[in-house]
Amino acid sequence: GEFKGRKLQYSNVINSKSVELYYRVDYINYSLIEEFNYIKNDGQKICLQAMFTDDAGKHGEVIKLH
């Protein structure tokens, strides 16, 4: 579907090396949560891991708009 917008829902600082950001992303026919986990290991550059999850916590699921 066509992208409508993205809004930061919340962030969570795990420790000095890990931060999580959660966004609600809306498209024309559906919406989902994007979870970004930024990690810094042993002085290396920050690594990004992205996962998609619905409100029930099932990774990869899409939330249908009603």
Buried (B, 14 or more C-beta within 10 A) or exposed (E): EEEEEEEEEEEEEEEEEBBBBBBBBBBEEEBBBBBBBBBEEEEEEEEEEEEBBBEEEEEEBBBEEE
